[in-house]
Amino acid sequence: MNLRALAAKAIYQVLENGMSLSVALPIQQQHLENSKDKALVAELCYGVMRYLPQLDKCISDCMSKPLKGKQRIIHQLLLVGCYQLYFTRIPSHAAISETAEACRQLRFEGLVKVVNGVLRNIQRQQPQLAEDNDTLKYNTPAWIVKALRNAYPDQWQQVIEQSHQRPPMWLRNNVQSQTRDQYLAQLAEVEIEATAGTSSEAILLSSPTDVNRLPHFSDGAVSVQDGAAQWAASLLAPQANELILDACAAPGGKSCHLLETEPSIKLVAVDFDEKRLQRVSQNLERLHLNAEVVHGDAANIDAWWQGDKFDRILLDAPCSATGVIRRHADIKWLRKEKDIAELAKLQHQIIDHCWQWLKPGGTMLYATCSILPQENKQQIAAFLERTPDATLVAIANQTDAADIGWQILPGQDNMDGFYYARLVKSK
Ligand SMILES: C[S@@+](CC[C@H](N)C(=O)[O-])C[C@H]1O[C@@H](n2cnc3c(N)ncnc32)[C@H](O)[C@@H]1O
């Protein structure tokens, strides 16, 4: 299979059908055996998502009329071609001929000349990529640029710049298997360069690698998890034998971390999405951990739980995921401005309901991978306002102890953008 054709198909699914790239990409990659080929298809897809407005403009400037309907896939293919010319070291002649061949494979023989012509034109002229408006200049929808500018008047450009970087690979050491220092030594033995992160079990790799190269990965020695997400376990701080709810658990990264930290807890891992919930079970199995996995609604706990109230609740709420754009560049195009108010409403419902299920004296950790205040500090400020028995407990890592919660910005200590607020219920 031609790699450019596979990339174009995945991009088509995202841009025309609203499918997430993390779903669309593996469907195309399964046609490939070689891990290098799989990585190149991923690079082409993620690259196009990062620079979509500029690539789009470059192509439309070279064409007299846009491709429509079924021919749209050839537009996506041209994006792939243009990305190669501007942003990769692939020799231009190879980029162009392979992209033209992909056009043939996609059964648009009649458009091969157009593909060749447009890409040759771009190669010859190498026009400056357009920067005439915020969307083009920052390769980010104008509404996100505006929201970030308002939220972070001094840092918004850095936040956008960080959201375009290739993300690092983080590991979470499994304390039940070995100490972090022991695992760092094992990595050094197989010549994988790595350093310790700021949270207790975090390991930052100098460059991403295939998990199969990681010592004892399949036995559960480590898991792949961003450094920011790894703060959840120590901030919730589960104690021996406590009853803990992970209210939005799938795919289970934080559930597993909680159990590794304190294996005696009774953990109830709930998620609304049955398919994603299967990944919780798979992760628990790989790590030899046990939890009660429930398919249910965190805004209607009464419907599926007849047990006691919980000692601690992790609420890793559904959110815009604007903090993880560097990992999932397609989020920029899939997320719409109106989604934010809807997500904030859903978060409001879930947090209020979960609070009813927290024991007096119990702790709730509210978390999102968003960097938008509506989902984070404004959400928590409003919650505190309407919830007299809730107190916010500052997190040591906050730069300003008076802030409502801890907002991590993308790239800070190499981590994803993330938000945590720790709330305690009066006795
Ligand atoms: C940010 S993800 C959770 C990530 C997870 N905590 C981890 O660390 O692997 C949010 C999850 O919330 C789930 N979700 C959304 N609405 C929900 C609801 N009403 N009840 C339970 N889960 C919900 C989504 O299916 C999604 O899996």
The ligand as an ORCA input file, in Angstrom:
! r2SCAN-3c Opt
* xyz 0 1
  C     -10.324     12.453     30.240
  S     -11.038     10.951     29.866
  C     -10.548      9.960     31.237
  C      -9.117      9.467     31.199
  C      -8.815      8.470     32.299
  N      -9.103      9.004     33.613
  C      -7.372      7.989     32.297
  O      -6.546      8.496     33.037
  O      -7.060      7.071     31.515
  C     -12.722     11.280     30.228
  C     -13.623     10.072     30.190
  O     -14.916     10.476     30.653
  C     -15.863      9.598     30.085
  N     -17.191     10.172     30.322
  C     -17.800     11.195     29.681
  N     -19.003     11.439     30.234
  C     -19.169     10.565     31.253
  C     -20.203     10.308     32.184
  N     -21.333     11.032     32.191
  N     -20.025      9.315     33.081
  C     -18.886      8.567     33.081
  N     -17.883      8.757     32.203
  C     -18.017      9.738     31.302
  C     -15.403      9.498     28.649
  O     -15.922      8.337     28.044
  C     -13.885      9.452     28.818
  O     -13.434      8.130     28.814
*
